[in-house]
Amino acid sequence: MDDVSTASDQAAQNPTALGELTDKLIAQLKTVFDPEIPVDIYELGLIYKVDVSNDLDVAIDMTLTAPGCPVAGEMPGWVQDAVMQIDGVKSCDVNLVFDPPWDPSRMSDEAKLQLNMF
């Protein structure tokens, strides 16, 4: 993920809380899979940005492997549902973006290994 940032007062005052929230966000994002590729969206590099407000409202910028992805209309809802399972999160807004376009270089080494791309 390129950018996970939080502005929560609690997290700002407690680095442990910030780390725990970040870990929870990443864990939940890893529960969402691209149905055509057996790798989660986090490891695929589809998550471009995650912002968390002082009120624990989450805003996510994500992309798809291709603009014509057959689940383009559904995947943002899957991401929103996953994030909303974190205690304390009040809302989650998922925005699909296509700039910069996704390419395989955004994948983690774990994803590349899983897909035999080394």
Buried (B, 14 or more C-beta within 10 A) or exposed (E): BEEBEBEBEEBEEEEEBBEEBBEBBBEBBBBBBBEEBEBBBBBBBBBBBBBBEEEBEBBBBBBBBEEEBEEEEEBBEBBBBBBEEBEEBEEBEBEBBEEEEBEEEBBBEEBBEBBEEE
